[in-house]
Amino acid sequence: MTADLVPQIAAALAEVIDPELGLSVIDIGLIYRAEAMPKGGLRIVMTTTTRGCPAAGLLVEAVRERALASGLAASVEVELTYDPPWTPDRMRA
């Protein structure tokens, strides 16, 4: 991912709010990585605060939809991972 796109992706995903904490996936630190893919695609690797999070599907879909709506990528793939596990120190101060 080119460095100039990182703020734009972060701004788009800042609108995705975790329903439990009421904070954005960016502020919570749930987004691990965003990578440019061939043919104008974007791959986002994210996590949830816990395995089995009941909002996981909702968050993944919301991240995909916001990234697509931003116009920064023609297609978006979102991968959910728990490696490394999320910890509160990933949250923005």
Long-range contacts (C-beta under 8 A, 24 or more apart in sequence): 1-34, 1-35, 1-36, 1-42, 2-36, 5-34, 5-36, 5-72, 6-34, 8-70, 8-72, 9-34, 9-42, 9-44, 9-67, 9-70, 9-72, 11-70, 12-66, 12-67, 12-69, 12-70, 12-72, 13-44, 13-63, 13-66, 13-67, 15-66, 16-59, 16-62, 16-63, 16-66, 18-49, 18-55, 18-59, 19-55, 19-58, 20-49, 20-55, 21-49, 23-91, 25-59, 25-63, 26-92, 27-91, 27-92, 28-90, 28-91, 29-86, 29-90, 29-91, 29-92, 30-59, 30-86, 30-90, 31-63, 32-81, 36-73, 37-73, 37-75, 37-77, 39-74, 39-75, 40-73, 40-74, 40-75, 41-73, 41-74, 41-75, 41-76, 41-77, 42-67, 42-72, 42-73, 42-75, 42-76, 42-77, 43-76, 43-77, 43-78, 43-79, 44-76, 44-77, 44-78, 44-79, 45-78, 45-79, 45-81, 46-78, 46-79, 46-80, 46-81, 47-80, 47-81, 47-82, 47-85, 47-86, 48-80, 48-82, 48-86, 49-86, 50-86, 51-82, 56-80
